[in-house]
Each structure stands twice: as C-alpha cells, then as structure tokens.
Amino acid sequence: MKSAVSACMLSVLFSMSAPHAGASPDVYRSSPSPAELCATELGRHSEATLRLQRLCDAGAKQSDLTLSGRAAAHANAGTVRIRRGDLEGAARLLSEAHAMRGASADIAISLSAVLIRMERYDEAVLALADLDQVSEELLAKALYNRATAELQRNNVEAAFVDLRKTVQLAPDFGPAQDMLKRFQVTPHALTADAQDSTRNGQP
C-alpha cells in the first residue's frame, strides 16, 4: 500500500513541475546592421576612421537592403572616403550609387562636390543636370555646386543664374553670397538681329 501511495505522489509532483507551455520572448532584437551603424556614425561624427570605412563597406555589401537602401549604403561608403581624402574612391562609389535604381537625387550633390574637387567640372555639371527631384532643403547646395562648376568652365551666365537662385532660396548661405559679389553685371549686348534693325532705322 505504501509503495502505491508513493508512486501516486511522485506522479503528481512530476506533473506539477512540468511547464504548461513553452515560454518565449515576444520579440527578438538583433543588433543594428552595418548599413544602419554606418549611417548613424556618419551623422554623429564629422571625422571618419578606417574602422568606420570598413563598417560602411560592409553595409554596402548587405544583401537584404532595398533598392534605395542599397544606393544610400554605397553613397555613405563614398562619404567616408571623402572625409578620409580618398577622392577617387569616393567618386567611384558615389557614381555607382547615383546610377542605381531607387537612388535619391540628393546623391548628385555629394558626387558633384567630389568631382569639383577633382577638377572634373563637366562631369559635375552633368551630375546636376536635372534638379527636379532634389530635396527642397538641399536645392540651394545643388545650385551652388553647379554654379561653381559652371564658373570653372567659363560659363559665367549659367553660374550667375544658379547663384541668384541659390541666394533666393538660402539668403544666409555665405559662400554663395561671396561668390555672387564677384560678378559685375553689365547690360546685355544687342543681338545680331537687333543690331541690324538699329542700323536700318527700325525700332
């Protein structure tokens, strides 16, 4: 009789200690991806270390990014190289990013800045040929870069037009104001047709 009671008690104790259901956390959180960490650190610090460059390069190689995310990751890897003085590497990565499907039009601003520093002015102007999709808050910088490149190409009129738009959009943009002061505005010369009309006594 004792052995039967003992067996019964053991059975009850075992069933009470067994869990009713498996416990699990509601959400699993992973550490930020390399692309996310790269973007975060670029925003926090103005300098760029070799460690950050490697992190951003890893982010650019991520396979799980969206089309726009992939372009942004490439652009960030290029930005690191700008800060580290590797203009060739920056131009390559930013050009790749700019050409990707889903890329932000704002990437053209960083690309043009690098090309201007490399004295590749024709390419800089080409990169900024279409500013319709550039973010409104960054349009003044895009226009300023294009004006800078146009001035280096001796396209004074185009540079002047872009600079005037720049200061209209951003009156406190000092570099644009300073550059605009270097222009001396004179009346336009008469066109050939207008000159011929004047010679013939026509209004």
SULRA-V568191 format. One record per backbone hydrogen bond with DSSP energy under -0.5 kcal/mol. CO is the residue of the C=O (numbers start at 1). NH is the residue of the N-H. If there is no record, write none. Layout:
<<CO	NH> <CO	NH>>
This chain:
<<1	5> <2	6> <3	7> <4	8> <5	9> <6	10> <7	11> <8	12> <9	13> <10	14> <11	15> <12	16> <13	17> <14	18> <27	29> <28	30> <33	37> <34	38> <35	39> <36	40> <37	41> <38	42> <39	43> <40	44> <41	45> <49	53> <50	54> <51	55> <52	56> <53	57> <54	58> <55	59> <56	60> <57	61> <58	61> <59	62> <66	70> <67	71> <68	72> <69	73> <70	74> <71	75> <72	76> <73	77> <74	78> <75	79> <76	80> <77	81> <78	82> <79	83> <80	84> <81	86> <82	85> <85	87> <86	90> <87	91> <88	92> <89	93> <90	94> <91	95> <92	96> <93	97> <94	98> <95	99> <96	100> <97	100> <100	103> <104	107> <105	108> <106	109> <106	110> <107	111> <108	112> <109	113> <110	114> <111	115> <112	116> <113	117> <114	118> <115	120> <116	119> <119	121> <120	124> <121	125> <122	126> <123	127> <124	128> <126	129> <129	131> <131	134> <135	138> <135	139> <136	139> <138	142> <139	143> <140	144> <141	145> <142	146> <143	147> <144	148> <145	149> <146	150> <147	151> <148	152> <149	153> <150	155> <151	154> <154	156> <155	159> <156	160> <157	161> <158	162> <159	163> <160	164> <161	165> <162	166> <163	167> <164	168> <165	169> <166	170> <170	173> <172	174> <173	177> <174	178> <175	179> <176	180> <177	181> <178	182> <179	182> <180	183> <183	185> <191	195> <192	196> <193	197> <194	198> <195	199> <196	200> <197	202> <198	201>>
